[in-house]
Amino acid sequence: MVDLKPAKKAKPGRLPAMPKRFINRMLVYVGLFGIVFQLTAALYALWHGVQLQSFWFVTLLAPLLCVASGMLPALQLQREPD
């Protein structure tokens, strides 16, 4: 027979914590830097009257993916210790 282990239950209302593993933590830092950089560049362009593309916010997808792959257990490159 196959031994089935019960799945770990997620704790409701738990806020995401900063990952402990190096690669996951670096992905979060790079993603946050990318988000801040994109928003700063957009504000700078608007300040100087440069017309932004209609879907400029699509450029935020890559940094958001970096943050998600560092924070979400299903997307993490290194498994976090329990």
Secondary structure, DSSP 8 states (H G I E B T S, - for coil): -----------TT------SSHHHHHHHHHHHHHHHHHHHHHHHHHHTT----TTGGGGGHHHHHHHHHHH-TTT-SS----
